[in-house]
């Protein structure tokens, strides 16, 4: 989030906002999807919950991967 306030000259404002949005997607998905699913699993194994956890985790995986690639591109352009 610091990048929104103090970003390098090689990073556009759009890239900083995109990185922040991807961070928000990953964190919100964690808080509102994965944590409740893990809570349900703590009460006992349920194959349906496990499948949901695995399939919904792809949102986080995609967000973190896209954010890493975006920030790597910024680093390479310095």
C-alpha positions as a Markdown table, in Angstrom:
| # | Residue | x | y | z |
|---|---|---|---|---|
| 1 | Unk | 0.0 | 0.0 | 0.0 |
| 2 | Unk | 3.0 | 2.2 | 0.5 |
| 3 | Unk | 3.3 | 2.2 | -3.3 |
| 4 | Unk | 0.2 | 4.3 | -3.6 |
| 5 | Unk | 1.8 | 7.1 | -1.6 |
| 6 | Unk | 5.5 | 6.7 | -2.4 |
| 7 | Unk | 6.0 | 4.8 | -5.6 |
| 8 | Unk | 9.2 | 4.7 | -7.7 |
| 9 | Unk | 9.4 | 6.9 | -10.7 |
| 10 | Unk | 9.4 | 3.9 | -13.0 |
| 11 | Unk | 6.0 | 2.8 | -11.7 |
| 12 | Unk | 2.9 | 4.4 | -13.0 |
| 13 | Unk | 0.0 | 5.3 | -10.8 |
| 14 | Unk | -2.1 | 2.8 | -12.7 |
| 15 | Unk | 0.3 | 0.0 | -11.8 |
| 16 | Unk | 0.3 | 1.0 | -8.1 |
| 17 | Unk | -3.5 | 0.9 | -8.1 |
| 18 | Unk | -3.6 | -2.4 | -9.9 |
| 19 | Unk | -1.2 | -3.9 | -7.4 |
| 20 | Unk | -3.3 | -2.5 | -4.5 |
| 21 | Unk | -6.5 | -3.9 | -6.1 |
| 22 | Unk | -4.9 | -7.4 | -6.5 |
| 23 | Unk | -3.8 | -7.2 | -2.9 |
| 24 | Unk | -7.4 | -6.4 | -1.9 |
| 25 | Unk | -8.7 | -9.3 | -3.9 |
| 26 | Unk | -6.3 | -11.7 | -2.2 |
| 27 | Unk | -7.0 | -10.4 | 1.3 |
| 28 | Unk | -10.7 | -10.2 | 0.9 |
| 29 | Unk | -10.9 | -13.6 | -0.5 |
| 30 | Unk | -8.9 | -14.9 | 2.4 |
| 31 | Unk | -11.1 | -13.2 | 5.0 |
| 32 | Unk | -14.5 | -13.8 | 3.5 |
| 33 | Unk | -14.1 | -17.1 | 1.7 |
| 34 | Unk | -11.1 | -19.2 | 2.8 |
| 35 | Unk | -11.3 | -18.4 | 6.6 |
| 36 | Unk | -15.0 | -19.5 | 6.8 |
| 37 | Unk | -14.2 | -22.6 | 4.9 |
| 38 | Unk | -11.3 | -23.5 | 7.2 |
| 39 | Unk | -13.6 | -22.8 | 10.2 |
| 40 | Unk | -16.1 | -25.3 | 8.8 |
| 41 | Unk | -13.3 | -27.9 | 8.2 |
| 42 | Unk | -12.2 | -27.4 | 11.8 |
| 43 | Unk | -15.5 | -28.8 | 12.9 |
| 44 | Unk | -15.0 | -31.9 | 10.9 |
| 45 | Unk | -13.9 | -33.2 | 7.5 |
| 46 | Unk | -16.3 | -32.5 | 4.7 |
| 47 | Unk | -15.3 | -33.4 | 1.1 |
| 48 | Unk | -17.5 | -30.7 | -0.3 |
| 49 | Unk | -15.9 | -28.0 | 1.8 |
| 50 | Unk | -12.4 | -29.3 | 0.8 |
| 51 | Unk | -13.4 | -29.1 | -2.9 |
| 52 | Unk | -14.7 | -25.6 | -2.3 |
| 53 | Unk | -11.6 | -24.5 | -0.5 |
| 54 | Unk | -9.4 | -25.8 | -3.3 |
| 55 | Unk | -11.5 | -24.3 | -6.1 |
| 56 | Unk | -11.9 | -20.9 | -4.5 |
| 57 | Unk | -8.2 | -20.7 | -3.6 |
| 58 | Unk | -7.5 | -20.2 | -7.3 |
| 59 | Unk | -8.8 | -16.6 | -6.9 |
| 60 | Unk | -6.0 | -15.9 | -4.4 |
| 61 | Unk | -3.4 | -17.8 | -6.4 |
| 62 | Unk | -4.3 | -15.7 | -9.5 |
| 63 | Unk | -4.3 | -12.4 | -7.6 |
| 64 | Unk | -0.9 | -13.1 | -5.8 |
| 65 | Unk | 0.7 | -14.3 | -9.1 |
| 66 | Unk | -0.6 | -11.3 | -11.1 |
| 67 | Unk | 0.6 | -8.9 | -8.4 |
| 68 | Unk | 4.0 | -10.6 | -8.3 |
| 69 | Unk | 4.4 | -10.4 | -12.0 |
| 70 | Unk | 3.3 | -6.7 | -12.0 |
| 71 | Unk | 5.8 | -5.8 | -9.3 |
| 72 | Unk | 8.6 | -7.8 | -10.9 |
| 73 | Unk | 8.0 | -5.9 | -14.2 |
| 74 | Unk | 8.3 | -2.7 | -12.2 |
| 75 | Unk | 11.6 | -3.8 | -10.6 |
| 76 | Unk | 13.0 | -4.9 | -14.0 |
| 77 | Unk | 12.2 | -1.5 | -15.5 |
| 78 | Unk | 14.3 | 0.3 | -13.0 |
